[in-house]
Amino acid sequence: MFASVVLTTLALAVSQVAAHGGVLSYQINGQWYQGFKPYNTPVGQSSIQREWDTYNPITDPTDSFLACNNNGASLGSGQQSATVPAGSKVIAYWNNPWPHAIGPVMVYMANCNGACTTATPSSLNWFKIDQAGLISGSLANGQWAQGQLIANNNSWTTTIPSSLAPGEYFIRHELLAIHTSNQPQFYPECAQLKVTGSGSAQPSGSYLVKFPGAYDTGPTRALALISTRSL
């Protein structure tokens, strides 16, 4: 009896893990970078990605870890940053297959105003550089950006704005799965970049949001993005 309960519990845990996920690797300016390995100790890991500990989603838009997932910590001596010229492409790869086809894809950046390794993601100002939502058809049955991501080898390609001022930045990929009524599922992951180039653009004012703080919820838990502007 005990064994059957254990096996049932393990099967449920495995199915829950398999049902979700996150960004596992990056291709930046033609170079590959391994992401953080969740469900493993951060000790000894080296990555451009900040720590994230579980494949499960964040379901509260006011969660303190919404910026870079739970727990979004620096890897200390193992924390790396990818050097990338402004105007270059960043390709993020999710687990295969990504299980959710309904919902938007959003990509943000934040200037660390110094070294990203010692920055706290929730204290930074984030600006959106890429987004895609409902591409065609109806809300329930149409083609969403996450479906397009799945069709493209579970990946999403974003271009760093060519006019962006050089410096150290976070890049934040967020999938918002909305297949369950009144229960949004947030899947954010962050990686550290050192942007080079001669640009001078630095978003300000209404282009900037904080995480948490970018989303609001009404009585029906319908999500409203405070800022929908992109750089």
C-alpha positions in Angstrom: 0.0 0.0 0.0 2.8 2.4 1.0 4.7 1.6 -2.2 1.7 2.2 -4.4 1.1 5.6 -2.7 4.8 6.5 -3.2 4.6 5.5 -6.9 1.4 7.5 -7.4 2.9 10.5 -5.7 6.1 10.3 -7.8 4.1 9.8 -11.0 2.1 12.9 -10.2 5.3 14.9 -9.5 6.9 13.8 -12.7 3.7 14.7 -14.7 3.7 18.1 -13.1 7.3 18.8 -13.9 6.9 17.6 -17.5 3.9 19.9 -17.9 5.8 23.1 -17.5 9.3 24.4 -17.9 11.4 27.4 -18.9 14.4 28.6 -20.9 17.1 26.0 -20.9 19.7 27.6 -23.3 20.5 30.5 -25.4 22.2 31.2 -28.7 23.6 34.8 -28.7 25.4 36.3 -31.6 26.1 32.8 -32.8 27.4 31.5 -29.5 25.7 28.9 -27.3 25.1 29.3 -23.6 23.8 26.7 -21.2 21.0 27.9 -18.9 20.7 27.3 -15.2 19.8 23.7 -14.3 16.7 23.8 -12.1 16.2 21.0 -9.5 20.0 21.0 -9.0 22.0 22.9 -6.4 23.3 26.2 -7.6 26.7 25.4 -6.0 29.1 24.7 -8.8 26.8 25.9 -11.6 28.1 28.5 -14.1 25.7 30.3 -16.4 24.7 33.7 -17.9 21.2 32.9 -16.5 20.0 33.7 -13.0 18.9 30.9 -10.8 15.4 29.4 -11.2 14.4 26.4 -9.1 11.3 24.9 -10.5 9.4 24.2 -13.8 6.2 25.3 -12.1 4.7 28.7 -13.0 4.3 31.8 -10.9 0.5 32.4 -10.6 0.4 35.6 -8.6 1.3 38.8 -10.6 2.4 40.4 -7.3 4.9 37.6 -6.5 8.2 39.0 -5.3 10.1 36.6 -7.7 8.2 37.7 -10.8 11.2 39.5 -12.3 13.5 36.5 -12.8 11.6 33.5 -11.4 12.1 31.8 -8.1 14.5 32.7 -6.7 16.3 34.7 -9.3 19.5 34.8 -7.3 23.0 35.5 -8.6 25.3 32.5 -8.9 28.1 34.5 -7.3 31.5 33.4 -8.7 29.6 31.2 -11.2 27.5 34.0 -12.6 28.5 34.9 -16.2 27.4 37.5 -18.7 27.3 37.2 -22.5 28.9 40.0 -24.5 26.7 41.0 -27.4 26.9 43.9 -29.8 23.7 46.0 -30.0 21.6 44.8 -33.1 22.5 41.1 -32.5 20.0 38.3 -32.3 19.3 36.4 -29.1 17.6 33.0 -29.5 16.1 31.4 -26.3 15.3 27.7 -26.2 12.7 26.2 -24.0 12.2 22.5 -23.0 11.0 20.3 -25.8 8.2 20.3 -26.2 6.9 23.5 -24.6 3.5 22.3 -23.4 1.4 25.5 -23.7 0.3 26.9 -27.1 -2.1 29.6 -25.8 -0.6 32.9 -24.7 1.8 35.7 -25.5 5.6 35.9 -25.6 7.2 39.0 -24.2 10.9 40.0 -23.9 12.2 42.7 -21.7 15.5 44.2 -20.8 16.8 46.2 -17.8 19.8 48.4 -17.4 21.7 47.3 -14.3 23.5 50.6 -14.0 26.6 48.8 -13.1 27.4 45.1 -12.6 24.3 42.9 -13.1 25.8 40.2 -10.9 25.2 42.3 -7.8 21.9 43.8 -9.0 18.5 42.9 -7.5 16.0 42.3 -10.5 12.9 43.5 -8.6 14.5 46.9 -8.0 15.3 47.5 -11.7 13.3 49.3 -14.4 12.4 47.1 -17.3 11.5 48.0 -20.9 10.0 45.7 -23.5 11.9 45.0 -26.7 9.7 42.3 -28.2 6.2 40.9 -27.9 3.7 38.8 -29.8 0.2 37.7 -28.8 -2.8 36.4 -30.8 -1.5 36.1 -34.3 -4.7 34.9 -36.0 -8.1 33.5 -35.3 -10.1 33.5 -32.0 -8.8 33.9 -28.5 -9.7 30.2 -27.6 -8.8 28.5 -30.9 -6.5 30.9 -32.7 -2.8 30.9 -33.4 -0.9 32.4 -30.4 2.8 33.4 -30.2 3.5 30.4 -27.9 2.1 28.1 -30.6 4.5 29.8 -33.0 7.3 29.3 -30.5 6.6 25.5 -30.4 6.6 25.3 -34.2 9.9 27.0 -34.3 11.8 24.3 -32.3 10.5 25.6 -29.0 12.6 28.8 -29.5 12.1 32.6 -29.8 14.4 35.0 -31.6 14.7 38.6 -30.5 17.0 41.4 -31.7 18.8 43.6 -29.3 17.9 47.2 -30.3 20.7 48.5 -32.4 20.4 52.0 -30.9 20.7 50.7 -27.3 23.4 52.4 -25.2 26.3 50.1 -24.1 26.3 48.6 -20.6 25.3 45.7 -18.5 21.7 44.5 -18.9 19.3 41.7 -18.0 17.3 40.2 -20.8 14.0 38.7 -19.5 11.9 36.2 -21.5 8.4 35.7 -20.2 5.7 33.3 -21.4 2.2 34.0 -20.1 0.1 30.9 -20.4 -3.6 31.7 -20.4 -5.2 28.3 -21.1 -6.7 28.0 -17.7 -9.6 30.4 -17.0 -8.8 33.1 -14.4 -5.5 31.5 -13.6 -2.6 33.1 -15.5 0.7 31.2 -15.5 3.9 33.3 -15.7 7.2 31.7 -16.8 10.0 34.3 -16.6 13.7 33.7 -16.9 16.6 36.2 -16.9 20.1 36.2 -18.4 22.9 38.7 -18.1 24.3 40.6 -21.1 27.1 43.1 -21.7 25.9 45.2 -24.6 28.5 46.8 -26.8 28.2 49.4 -29.5 28.0 53.2 -30.1 24.2 53.6 -29.4 22.8 56.1 -27.0 19.2 55.1 -26.5 18.0 54.6 -23.0 14.3 54.1 -22.4 12.6 56.3 -19.8 9.2 57.3 -18.4 6.2 55.3 -19.6 8.5 52.8 -21.3 9.6 51.4 -18.0 7.9 49.0 -15.6 8.9 47.0 -12.5 8.4 43.3 -11.7 6.3 42.9 -9.7 4.2 46.0 -10.5 3.8 45.8 -14.3 0.5 43.8 -14.0 -2.7 44.6 -12.3 -5.7 42.3 -11.5 -9.4 43.2 -11.5 -12.3 41.5 -9.7 -12.4 38.9 -12.4 -8.6 38.4 -12.4 -8.4 39.6 -15.9 -4.8 40.8 -16.4 -4.0 44.2 -17.7 -0.5 45.1 -18.7 0.3 48.6 -17.3 2.7 49.4 -20.1 2.3 47.8 -23.6 4.9 50.1 -25.2 8.0 48.6 -26.7 11.4 50.2 -27.4 
